[in-house]
Amino acid sequence: MGITRRRVLVGGLGLAGAAAAAGAGMITDVLPGGPPLRRALGITGPDGTVPDVPPGPVTVERIHSPARGRDVDLITMHPPGSTAALPVCLALHGRGGTARSFLDLGLPRFLAAAVRAGVPPFAITAVDCGDNYFVPRDGDDPLRMLVGEIPGPPRAAFGLSMGGYGALNLARHRPLKAVGVASPALFRDWPEARSRNAFTDERQWRDSEPLRHVDELAGTPLGIWCGTEDPFVDAARHLIATAHPQVAAISRGAHDNGYWLRVLPEVLHFVGTRLSPP
């Protein structure tokens, strides 16, 4: 069954005490005060900013996904001045987000800036994927939607947080020219995964966890970014050690928009330069 669509165009501690605690807490993510204090101390690095460039055209479509059993937003972003058909990169949002989260993040401007800086033009598609780590549950199968229902079809993918879990799994089911993941929400053991209440049981998690299927990613160009103050940084380091990505960057940063805004230019450069030629 195909998809139907309707289209809309849219253009506590004192500073001294906190600093003393930083040495013991910044690696284990237990520094009192949480990310705001770590940011104030400069531990998480500077927040990124949205490029001050005009965005290209953005199309929002409301489509019905048979695989998900519901209507979802499908958003397509093009660089300015683009008229020809372009290769497509799929953008996958984090848990609690939607396709529109990428508009809030300023992704159309990041795409415009990447192409202005010399990356060959490409388009980005984002779609609502739910919150269950791209595994089937209660008649909702977002991964099947990505594999069989997205127009294009996309030839690369990148994901933030939970979206990284999905992008890596998508590469196990279809050939992709590049996969980029920032702050990938991966789980080294079942108790950690079970705490997310996303998987029906341990077997489903084992079948879908990218860290347990790294061999299936062989041959896919990978880029991996994660912050040192991210709760998933140890899982990211494990992925780097086992998957041997083309690009691996562990730098100061938390699991938040400030970090993603900082690394998005690198992520888009990585996927964009690998999409051409077709």
Secondary structure, 3 states (H helix, E strand, C coil): CCCCEEEEECCCCCHHHHHHHHHHHCCCCCCCCHHHHHHHCCCCCCCCCCCCCCCCCEEEEEEEECCCCEEEEEEEECCCCCCCCCCEEEEECCCCCCCCHHHHCCHHHHHHHHHHCCCCCCEEEEECCCCCCCCCECCECHHHHHHHCCCCCCCEEEEECHHHHHHHHHHHHCCCCEEEEECCCCCCCHHHHHCCCCCCCHHHHHHHCHHHCHHHHCCCCEEEEEECCCCCHHHHHHHHHHHCCCEEEEECCCCCHHHHHHHHHHHHHHHHCCCCCC
